[in-house]
Amino acid sequence: MTGAPVFTISKEFAFSASHILAGLPEGHQCGRLHGHNYVVVIELAGTEVDDRGFVMDYGDLSPLKSFVDDVLDHRHLNDLAPFAGDRNPTAENLAAWIYAKATVEWQWPVSGVGISETPKTWAWYRG
């Protein structure tokens, strides 16, 4: 027997930023100042669609676009509050931060957030 059908939508955003990762072996490429052209994918899910046929209107995702553009783009990620102290601004931690913001602050039905630092690498956070 299968569960209820699930509808999913996703939208992609992009930003460029720098970071330094602490706690790595000497000489590790990520232990020195470097940057990435990041891609963020947010996935939202629901067992039903609304009267318009949407899980969520893509236009209602504008707070995430503003967050990416105003908070993340062309920043040094180590300077952002969630990454003060011992928490590295890794793709994994970025995905978890965006997931928490979208589910708690914006109360979206997020099923996952993916972060890519390079065309061949992805980190996903799913609640």
N, C-alpha and C positions, 0 to 999 in steps of 0.2 A: 504494500500500500504506500502511496506517495503522499507527501505533505501538500499543503496549499500552494498554488502557483505563486511565484514571486516575480514581480515586475522590477526591473532595474533600469536606471538611467545613469549616465556618467557625463562629466564635463571636464575638460582639460584647461589648465592655466599654466603660465610660464613666468619665471623670474630668473634673474641673475644675482648671485651673491657670493661672498667669500666666507671662509671659516678656517679654523685650525682645530684639529682633534688632539686632545691630550691623552696621555696614557699609552701611547703607541711605542713600539720599539724604535730605538735611535735609527734615523735614516728613512723611516717610513714616509712615503710621499704625502700622506694626509696629515702628518705631524707638523708640516710647515704651512705657512699662509698660501692658500690657493682658492680658486673659485670654480663655480659650476654654472651652467645654464640648466636650471632645474625645470622639471615638468611635474605638475601636481595633477592628479586625477582624483576627483571625488565621485564616489558611487553611492547612489541613494536607492533604497528598495522599499517596496510595499507589497502587501498581498492583494491590494485593490488599487484601482486608479480613481481619481475624482470624477466629477460630472463632466469635466472637459476631456477626460481620457488621460490625465497626467498623473504620474507618481508625484511630480513637482514641476512647476513651470521653470524652465531654464532661466528665465529672466529674474526669478526670485533668488538666484544664486549670486546676485550682484554683491552682497556683502563679502563673499569670499574673494571676488575679483578686487574689490577695494582693499581688503586685507593683504592680498598678495602684492598689489601695486604700491600701497602706502606703507606697509610694515616690513615686507620681505625684500622687495626688489631693490637692487643695488645697495644692499646693507652688508655689514659684517655680522654674521649670525651669532657669533660669540657675544656680541654686545646686547642681544635681546634678552629680556628678563627671564624667560624660561631656561636659558642656558647659562645663567650665572652660576658660579660655583663649579661643582663636579660634573654637571650634566653636559655632555658633548652635543653640539648641533649636528648630529648624524641624520641621515635620511630617515632612519627608523624613528628617532625622536621628533623630527619635524612632522612626520605622518601622524604620530600620536597627538601632538599639539594641535594640529589642524582638525583631527577627528574630534578631540574634546571641545574645541571651540565651536565646531559645527553642530555637535549633538547637544551640548549644554547651553551655550550662549544663544545660538540660533534655533535650537530645537528641531533640527532637520533629521529625517529618517536615514541617517548615513549607515551604509553597510561596510564601507571601507574607504581608506585614503591611501593612494600610492604616490610615492616620490621617486623620481628618476634624477640621478646626478649625471649620468652619461646615457647615450643611446642604448647601451646594453645592460644597464643595471636598474633594478627597481626594488624598493622596500615598501611593504604594505602593512598597514595597521587596520585590523578588523576588530570591532567590539564584541 
